[in-house]
Every structure is written in C-alpha cells, then in structure tokens.
Amino acid sequence: MTPQTFYEQLKTHGITLTDKQKKQFERYFELLVEWNQKINLTAITEKNDVYLKHFYDSIAPILQGHLANESVRILDIGAGAGFPSLPMKIIFPNLDVTIVDSLNKRIQFLNLLADELSLTKVHFFHGRAEDFGQDKQFRQQFDFVTARAVARMQILAELTIPFLKLNGRLIALKASAADQEMEQAKNALTTLFAQIIESRDYELPNGDPRNITIVEKKKETPKKYPRKAGTPNKKPL
C-alpha cells in the first residue's frame, strides 16, 4: 500500500488527512526504520508494507466505528513501536493515549517519536501491565484499552480489563479468526466480569485476514487481578 493509496483508502471512510498528518505518518515511517537498526521494533520495514501492515492495520478501530475524535482515555498494552494507538492518535488528535511497555528502549523511541511528530496528550511508561494494573493511578482509569497481537484472550483479559472504567471496552486486534480463542477465554472473562460484545473477521485491502474483538467490562474487577507479573502467562485463568 503506497502512501497515496493509504490516503485514498481513508477517504472512502470519510477521513481526509491534512498535510500535517501526512507528514506525521511519513516521519513515523522514517524514524521506525532508523531506530529499528538500533533496537528490534519490527520485522516489517518496507515502506508499502509499513503503511499497510502497521498504519492501516492499526486504525481498524476507527474505520469500524469503535472510536471517534473525542478526548477519551486509551491505554495501549504492549504497543512496541506505538501500534495501534499512535496511528489512531495521528488521525484523531483529541485521543488521550497512554502506552505501557516492558522494554525501556522502546519507551525512549516513543518519547522521541512523540516529540518529532508534535503529539500532545501522549504518555509513556516503562513496566509490566500486571504491576500497573494494581496501581490506583492506572486501575479503572481508562475508557478503552487497545492491544494488537499481544496475547491470547485468555491471558489478555487479565492484563487489560483491570484498567478499564465500568462499561469501558477492550479493543483486541488479532491476525486471524478468533472463535476457538474466545471459547477458551470464557472462564477468564466470567471471572473478570467482562463480556464479548462483538467479534468480527475482516480483511486488509491485500486480502490478509484479521479479527477485531470488543470486550466490555460489566462490573468492578476483583482486587486480586491482575496477579503478579508473569503469572497470567504461566497460569491463565
């Protein structure tokens, strides 16, 4: 997907990028490739692939109507190089984005990226989701949590649901159909008082399969969750 095709695809969804936004995406691509030589950010570095498999792929929550240009608080877990939250932030500048990542070098990259792109209302924290999930400054503070190819729902639910306000939503972006995965996550979702309200398969413009699953928090998360760092992976609910 060339940058021009990317712009045209967005137009079909009623989104016309300004020159500033186009320059932000271009600079994002340049810094991603530059920093990828120092630290492992992505295996995808060819320009057309970055625009399709990172930028376009990341904005699925916008294209499918789950996010608007409002000052909602979004937490992005395991965002790595900023996906999916920062491409969405470029398109919808009013979003308030927080990213938690366990590798400090990625946080350094994100801070530089935010400065270079003149992004405001973005916050980056180094650490584990399990630890932040028990911190009152983070727990139950977010309208949405996003996660792109982070973990299976059985694990992901425990890493994300505690951060959500009541009736807040987890937006999980997956690489393929998720029926079996969702079946395996039933106990975890019940334990955490959360419910799948939508799970939709779709395709990228090149035909690659994708899935977006929306989970809503129905009641306050029991205080024991998330468990200590590493436990959700070792002993999924």
Secondary structure, DSSP 4 states (H G I P E B T S, - for coil): --HHHHHHHHHHTT----HHHHHHHHHHHHHHHHHHTTS---S--SHHHHIIIIIIHHTHHHHTTS--SS--EEEEET-TTTTTHHHHHHHSTT-EEEEEES-HHHHHHHHHHHHHTT--SEEEEES-HHHHTT-TTTTT-EEEEEEES-S-HHHHHHHHGGGEEEEEEEEEEESS--HHHHHHTHHHHHHTTEEEEEEEEEE-TT--EEEEEEEEE-SPPPTT-S-STTHHHHS--
